[in-house]
């Protein structure tokens, strides 16, 4: 590995550490590592991740470095490996087919769902499990209670428990969005600097497997069947799967607005409202969920090849 690439890995590690140390920028901490991987390969990304973990362990704490690795860096490395997988295109000599975006999304859902199950199981021995522990912690923290009372008028433990449940559900549901969004930002950056190893995928024909819908329905049924933390885990897995339909909804909006006048202004307003008001996520996700029924993009119902 050349000295210049080592220097790039070091700078990427430093950028990742700075983003991770910041409260607001923490969700984007893996983007520099992803950019290095998509530009130079998995080995360089792994080296940058190792440097970032060393910085985090020495300057912050080993537990924070462990969280950084498990929740951001290791999943990102796994997705980079998938994204760079390719094979020769049998229809076009000298060209390659890269791992389809649909499969990258599915892999992300599997990683996050497995992570959620392991986290919940890690606290299964405690009475009430992870939701009860989080609710107890929030209820025992005066600053948190003051904020909840000022914003939501929350004062009883039962109300705090409901909020704790939704914090867990929405937190895990946002995990795949952050991971895939980080990869997309990194890909855009490598394309801008003409360093991309993988061509930018076209999402206009993106589809999701039908079994995902049945999985969501099964999770909702399980949430009514079980009690306590198991019910919350079922809802969490359902929310993780629904996050994929949120991404599909965004792809649909980008596709159908391709020829609109004022498209840039519309998309800017959409993303602004997504950042400012979480309820906008609901209609976008519904658009993704209902696409199989209404075919908003007028895609062929039985294409000759899978539209990945």
N, C-alpha and C positions, 0 to 999 in steps of 0.2 A: 504494500500500500504506500503510495507516494506521500511525501511530506505535506503537500498541499491538501490532500484528502484528509489526512490526520488533523490538519488545522481546521478544516471545515467541520469535521466531527466534533472537535473541541468547542468551536463556536456554537454549533447546534446544541451541544450538551449544556453550555452556559445559558443559551436562550431558553431551553426547556426548563432549566432550574429556576430562572428568573420568573418565567410564566407560572411555574408551579408554586413558587413562594408568594406570588401575588394572589389575593383573594378573588378578585374579579377575573383575572386572566387564567386561573387554574384550569378551567375546562379545555384551554388550548395548549396545555403544556406539552403534549405529545406531537404537536404539529411540526416543530423543527426536526425531530427525529424522523417523522414520516416523510418529510421533504428530502432529507438525506437518503433515506431508503429508496424512494421513488426516483431519485436522481442518480444514485451511484450503486445501489444494491443493498441486499439484506445485511451483509457483513458490516458495511459502514454504519447502517442504522443500529445494529446491535452494539457496535463500539460507542456510538454517540449515546445510546441509552445507558451503557455501563458508566460512561463518564458522568452523565446526569445523576445517576444513582449515587455515585461516590460523592459528588458535590452535595447532594441532598442529605446523605448520611452524615457527612462531616459538619456541614454548616447548619443543618436543621436538627434532625435526629434520625436514628436508624428506623424507628417505627414509621416515620413519615416517608422514608425511602422505600420501605416495604409496601406501604399503601400505593405510592407512586408506581412501583413496579407491577403490582398485581392488578390495579384498576386502570392503568393507562398504558404503560410502556410495553409490557408483555403482550397484551391484546393487540396493540398497534403493530408490533413486530410480526405477530401471527397473520394479521391482515395484509401487511406489506408482502410477506411471502406469498400469500394467495394472489395478490394483485399483480405480482411479477411473473407468475406462472404463465407459460405460453406454449403453443405448439404450431407447427407449420400449417398454413392454410392450404388445404388440398385444392381449392378452387383458384387460388392466386399464388403463382410461384414466386418465391422470395418474400412473401408476407407471412405474418404470424397472427394467430388468434389468441387473445389474452383471456384470462379468467373472467367470465361474465360478471357484470355488476350485481345481477340477481343472486348469484351464488355467494358473492362477497357479503351481501346483506344477510343471507341465510346463515352464513358462518358467524357473522357478528351477533345475530340473535341467539345462536347456540352458545357462544362464548358468554354472553351476558346472562342468559338464563341459567347456565351452569354456575356462574359466579353468584347469582342471586340465591340459588338453592344452597350452595356451600355456606354463604354468609348466614342465611336463616338457620341452617342445621348447626352452625357453630354456636348458636345461642339457644338451641332446642332444649337444653337441660335446665334452663332458667324458667321459672314460672311465668307463663305468658309469652315467652320467647322474645325475639328481637323487638317487636312492636311495643311490648310492655316495658322493656329496658329503655327504649328511646322516650316513651311517654314519661317514665319516672324521672329520667334525666332532665327533660324539658320542664317538668312540673317543679323540680327541685332547684332550677336555675332562675333566680329572681329577674335577671335581665331578659331572659326568654319570655317569662310570664308577663312582664311589663309590656313587651312588644306585642305579644298575642292579645293581651287585653286591650291595648290601644288600637290595634288593627282590626281584630275580629270580635272583641268583646268577650274573649274566652276567660273563664275564671275557675271552672270545675275540672277535676281530673278527667272525667268522662269526655269533656270537650277536647281536652289536650290529647287524649288517647286517639280520638278521631283524626285530629290534625297529624299526629305522629304516624298513623297508618298511611295517610295520604302523602306524607313526606317520603316515606319508604317507597311507595308505589311510583310516584312521579320521579323520584330520584333514580331508581333503577330504569324506568322507562326512558329517561333522558340520556342514559349511558350509551346506548347504541347510536343515538342521534349525534352525540358529541364525538364518538369514535369515527363514524362515517363522515360527519361534517369536517372533522380534522383531516381525514384522508383527502377529501375533496379540496379543501383549502391548500393542502400540500401539493396536490396534483396541479392545481391552477398556478401555484407559484413556480413549479418546475417547468410547466409549459411556457409561462411568461419569459423565463430565462433560457428557454430552449435546452433544458437539461433532462427532460422527461424520458424515462426508459419505456414507459407505457403510454400509448396514445390516450387522449381524453375520451372516455366512453360517451356514447350517445344514449341519453336516458329517455328519448321520446317514445321508444317502444318497450320500455321497462314494464315487466309484469311480475306478479308474485304468485307462488303456487297456491292452489285452492285449499290444500290441506292446512294452510296457515289459518284460514277462517274457521275450519272445524276445530283446530287447536284452541283458538280463542273462545269458541263456544264451550268447549269442554272445560276450560279453566274457569269460566263464569259459573258453570254448573257445579264445579268442585268448590267454588267459593261459598256457595249456598249449602253444600253438603257437609263441609267441615266447619269447625269452630276455631277460634283463636288465631294463632300465628299461621296455621296451615291455610286457613281461608285467605289471610292476607297474602301469603306466598302465591296462592292460585291467582289472585287479582294482580299481583306483581308480574307474574309470567304473562298474563293476558295483556297487560299494559306494555310489556316489552315487545310482544308481537304486534300490537297496534301501532307502535312507533314505526314499524316498517311501512305500514299503510299511510302514515303521515308523510314519510319520504316519497312514497308512490304518489300521494296527492300533490306534492310539490312538483314532481316530474310531470304529472298531468297538466298542472297549471302552466308550467313552462312550455309544454308542447302545444296546448290549445291557444296560448297567447302569442305564439311565434310571429304571427302576422298582424297583430293588433297595433293600431296607432297608440302611442303613449305607453307601450309595453314596459319600457324602462321605469317610468314613473309608477306604474301599477305594481311592478315587482318590488320596487323600493318601498312603497307604502305597505305592501304585504309583509315584507320581512321586518319592517319597523313595528307593525302591530303584533307580529309574532313574538318579538322581543319584549314589547311593552305589556301586552295583554294575552295571557295564556289561553283564554277561551277561543282564540282564533285557531288554535291547534285542532279543535273539535271538528269544524266544518272541513278543514283540509284533510284530516284523517278519514272522515266520512266519505269524501270524494274518492280517496284511495280504496276504501272498503267497498264502495258501490260501483267501482269501475267495471268489475266483472259482470254486473247486471246491466249497466247503461252504456258501457263502452264509449266513454267521453271522447276518446281520441279517434274513434272510428277505425280501430285496428281490425285486421282480418280475424275472423273468429277461429279459423282453422288454417293458420299459416303453414307453409311447407316446412319452415324451419322455426325452431324455438326463438322467440324474440327476447333474447337476454341482453 
